[in-house]
Amino acid sequence: MNTPKILYTWYFNTSKWNPTDSEFNHLCSKLPPLGEKKVRGFIQLKDRKSALISQLLRYKLFFELRNKLKLDNIAIKDILFQSTKEGRPSISPSSVGYTHFSKIDFNITHHGDIVALVAAEGGSKVGVDVMKIELPSYEKDLDSFLEVFKTELSDREWNQIKLDGANDGHSLNIFYEIWCLKEALLKSYGTGLTDYLSKEDFNLNGKPRDAKNVIWNQSTIDHFGKPLNNIKFQENYLNEDHCICTAVYPCTEEEFQENCPITYEEVTINELDGVLG
């Protein structure tokens, strides 16, 4: 029986990269036409950078897999990707190398300054979500911001945010940590956002409020009032203001512990520059 195995976990901090137009265009030109078109479809440079890094991370994944399997005859640039209508990526069945890579599952996320990728094998699905802990500039205060999401949160989640968090000023952190859990759950399922988010009821189970140096895998979920025991989560911080959550489904506690801790490695632009030749 196959068991889930986390293969690669990477992240890139776009705030550390300030390319010239020439450098940016150089990297874009390495992408296949469809990938380049997606990147250039964004207006803001910040969004373009995230889109480009997202493309390069997925090519890095298959660059590493190709080298690991010694498949030197496969050109990384010829690998084709597809996405479900909910946006979940995978290698296309019509792609070169599909028979070798089809059992690899991967997921990508970006928010704030971070773009991250997780990849696994063994038949399980992985989901990842990252959030920058900040109050949006268009919101006048924390209460009005949280109120927007109240209908998407269970009563227990709301109390963890508003009551537990208010005691030590961590309400915003707790909100984003719970939202990360919800997104990672849905991305591992491959369903995208739903209209029953409040029925995905997370319990942080005593997670330390100042959790920036903590790797936490004790959060649990009730789905429509019933415990879900076949999905596991790890939460941690990549830096002072970005939390990340990784979900593995289906997965037993024993299988999950064999993969823990899930540690994300920061990659540089030089590492990404070389994957497409």
C-alpha positions, 0 to 999 in steps of 0.5 A: 500500500502506498503511503504519503511522502512529502518530497519538496517544500519550497518558498520564495520571498518576492520582497527580496527580489527587485529585478530590472525590466531586462532581468524580468523579461529574460526570465519571462522569455524562458517560459512557454508561450502560455505561461508567459502570457499568464504572467504578463496578464497581470498589471501590477509588478508585485502580481507579475512577480508572484505569477512568474515565481509560481510558474518557475517553482512548478518547473523546478519541481519537475527539473528536480524529479527529472534529475532524480529519475535520470530522465535526461531526454525530457526537456523541462520546457516541454512539460505541460500543466493543466488546472481544474476549474477550481485552480488546482494544478497538475501535469497534463496527460498530454505532456511529455513525461506524464507516465513518469510524473503522473503520481506526483501531487503538488500545490502552490500558494501565494499571498503577501510576499511569499510564493510556496510549493509543496509536492508529495507522492504516495496517492495522497493530495497535498494543499498549502496556503500562506497568509500575510498577517496584516490588516488590509489598507482599505479596512478602518479597523480590525473589528470591521475586517473580521465582521466580513468573514463572520458567516464563513466561520464557525461559532468555535472559530469565532470565539477563538479569534474574538475571545481567546485572541483578544486576551493578548492581542492576537486576534488577527493572527488567529484569524489568518491561522484559521483561514490558512487551515480552511484554504489548505483543507479545500486545496487538498480536496481540490474543491476551491472555496465553497458556500459551507466554510462555516461547517469546516470547524477548526479547533486550534487545541491550545496552540500557543498564541505567540506561535511564530517559532512553533511548528503545530500539528495538533489542530483538528477539524469537524466537518458538519459536526463530525470529526475528520480524522483522515486529514492532517495539518501542519502550521508554522510561520515562515517569517515574522508576518507570514503563516503557512499551513500544509494539509495532507489527505488522506493521511493517518496520524502515523503516516503524518508523523513520518513526514514531520516536521514539514520544513520549507526551504527558501529558494533564490532567483538564481536557483529558479533561473537555471531550471529552464536552461 
